[in-house]
Amino acid sequence: MESQEDDIQSFVGELRKIVHDAANEAELLSLVGPLVQRMVQKRSWLSAEMYEADSELGYGTTLLHVEPDQSLFVVVDSWLPGRGVPPHDHDTWAVVVGVDGTERNLFWQRLDDALLPGYAELQLMGERCITDGEALLLPSGSIHSVINETEHTSLSFHVYGRHLNFTERRQFDPENNLERPFKIAPRASHGAAGAQLP
């Protein structure tokens, strides 16, 4: 049986190949989605620590891998019951696959021209719940919010085209038409590979 670190390294190797070979972002997402689904099924990477979440934030982020140049950022997010995050973008592509529980994703469209700093107008466009093994493919420019409406901590596996703290990621307040930078503080998994946390 492969170890957590072996499985992660094998996964990252396949991920690098897809990113290198894909002709465009749509093709990349269509290939990364199934790769992440297969990784989620293995469960060798899963540990109890990944369910830990910051009670103030409502979520926790465990780093599995980041490349030295801050690309190919792989994390596991935990969401406390009834908690989530407001609308936000990633400023890169993303693939999210449910691991444990159900997460409700709301999708938003930006209506303004993004020229006024700190200002943003958003409109709700739709929603989708993902559960164990289901993939959500988010092209660059996507805006979504996430909530765990269940009574148990939920878990999801995330792959991004770049470390989120090295993008122009934003969080939005649609009621007050506000935007602000959105950074995270991931904790390293015992088997995490790649660069040190920024």
C-alpha positions in Angstrom: 0.0 0.0 0.0 1.3 3.4 -1.0 2.0 6.0 1.7 0.4 9.4 1.9 3.5 11.0 0.5 3.9 8.5 -2.3 0.3 9.0 -3.4 0.7 12.8 -3.3 3.9 12.8 -5.3 2.4 10.5 -7.9 -0.7 12.7 -8.1 1.4 15.8 -8.5 3.5 14.2 -11.2 0.3 13.5 -13.2 -1.0 17.0 -12.5 2.2 18.5 -13.8 1.9 16.5 -17.0 -1.7 17.7 -17.6 -0.8 21.3 -17.0 2.2 21.0 -19.4 0.3 19.2 -22.1 -3.1 20.8 -22.0 -3.9 23.0 -25.1 -6.1 25.4 -23.1 -7.7 25.9 -19.7 -10.9 24.1 -20.7 -9.0 21.0 -21.6 -6.9 21.2 -18.5 -10.0 21.4 -16.3 -11.6 18.4 -18.1 -8.5 16.3 -17.3 -7.7 17.5 -13.8 -11.3 16.9 -12.6 -11.1 13.1 -13.1 -7.6 13.0 -11.8 -8.7 14.6 -8.5 -11.7 12.3 -8.3 -9.4 9.3 -8.5 -7.1 10.8 -5.8 -10.0 11.4 -3.5 -11.1 7.7 -3.8 -7.7 6.5 -2.6 -8.0 8.1 0.8 -4.4 7.3 1.7 -3.8 11.1 2.0 -6.7 11.6 4.4 -6.0 12.2 8.1 -8.0 13.3 11.2 -6.1 16.6 11.4 -7.7 17.7 8.1 -11.1 17.9 9.8 -9.8 20.6 12.2 -11.1 24.1 11.5 -10.7 27.6 12.9 -13.9 28.3 14.9 -13.5 32.0 14.2 -13.1 31.6 10.4 -15.4 28.6 10.1 -13.0 26.6 8.0 -9.5 25.1 8.0 -7.0 24.6 5.1 -4.4 21.8 5.1 -1.6 22.1 2.6 -0.7 18.9 0.7 1.5 20.4 -2.0 2.7 23.6 -3.6 5.4 24.0 -6.3 8.5 26.1 -5.5 7.2 28.7 -8.0 3.9 28.8 -6.0 2.0 27.0 -8.8 -0.1 23.8 -8.5 -1.5 24.5 -5.0 -3.1 21.4 -3.5 -5.1 21.7 -0.2 -7.9 20.0 1.7 -10.5 22.4 3.2 -12.7 21.6 6.2 -16.0 23.5 6.8 -17.7 23.6 10.2 -21.5 23.0 10.3 -23.4 26.1 9.2 -20.3 27.9 8.1 -18.6 28.8 4.9 -17.1 31.8 3.0 -18.6 34.8 1.3 -18.4 35.2 -2.5 -14.8 35.2 -3.7 -12.7 34.5 -6.8 -9.4 32.7 -7.1 -7.6 34.6 -9.9 -6.7 31.2 -11.3 -8.4 28.0 -12.3 -9.6 25.6 -9.6 -11.0 22.0 -9.3 -12.8 21.0 -6.1 -14.0 17.5 -5.3 -16.1 16.6 -2.3 -14.6 14.2 0.2 -17.0 14.0 3.1 -20.4 15.7 3.5 -22.2 18.2 1.3 -21.1 21.7 0.4 -23.4 24.2 -1.3 -21.8 26.5 -3.9 -23.4 29.7 -5.0 -22.2 31.2 -8.3 -22.0 34.9 -8.9 -21.4 37.2 -11.8 -19.6 40.6 -11.5 -21.7 43.4 -13.1 -19.3 46.4 -12.7 -16.2 47.1 -14.7 -13.8 46.5 -11.7 -12.2 49.9 -12.2 -13.1 51.4 -8.9 -10.9 50.0 -6.1 -12.9 48.3 -3.3 -16.2 48.4 -5.2 -17.9 45.5 -6.8 -21.5 44.7 -7.9 -22.4 41.0 -8.0 -25.5 39.1 -9.1 -26.4 35.6 -8.0 -26.5 33.3 -11.0 -27.1 29.8 -9.7 -26.0 27.1 -7.3 -24.8 23.5 -7.0 -24.2 21.2 -4.1 -21.3 18.8 -4.3 -20.9 15.7 -2.1 -18.4 12.8 -1.9 -16.6 12.3 -5.2 -18.3 15.0 -7.1 -16.2 17.5 -9.0 -16.6 21.3 -9.4 -14.6 22.8 -12.2 -14.0 26.5 -11.8 -12.4 28.4 -14.7 -10.3 31.5 -14.1 -12.6 34.4 -13.3 -15.2 32.3 -11.5 -16.8 33.8 -8.4 -18.5 31.5 -5.9 -19.4 31.3 -2.2 -19.5 28.1 -0.1 -21.6 27.0 2.8 -21.8 23.7 4.8 -25.5 23.5 5.7 -25.2 20.1 7.3 -24.7 19.2 11.0 -21.2 17.8 10.5 -17.8 19.1 9.4 -17.5 18.7 5.6 -14.2 18.1 3.7 -13.2 18.9 0.1 -10.0 18.4 -1.9 -8.9 21.5 -3.9 -6.4 22.0 -6.7 -5.5 25.5 -7.9 -3.3 26.8 -10.7 -1.4 29.0 -8.3 -1.0 29.4 -4.5 -4.0 31.7 -3.6 -1.8 34.1 -1.6 0.2 34.8 -4.7 -2.8 35.8 -6.8 -5.0 38.9 -6.8 -7.8 36.9 -5.1 -10.7 38.9 -3.8 -13.6 38.4 -1.4 -16.9 40.2 -2.0 -19.7 41.7 0.1 -22.7 41.8 -2.4 -25.0 43.5 0.0 -22.7 46.5 0.4 -21.0 46.3 -3.0 -17.5 45.9 -1.5 -14.4 43.9 -2.4 -11.2 43.3 -0.5 -8.1 41.0 -0.8 -8.6 37.5 0.4 -5.6 35.6 1.9 -5.5 32.3 3.7 -3.2 30.7 6.3 -2.9 27.0 5.4 -1.4 24.5 7.8 1.1 21.9 6.5 0.0 18.2 6.5 2.5 15.8 7.9 3.0 14.4 4.4 2.9 17.7 2.6 5.4 18.2 -0.2 6.8 21.2 -2.0 7.6 24.7 -0.8 7.3 25.9 2.8 4.3 27.9 3.8 4.5 31.6 3.0 
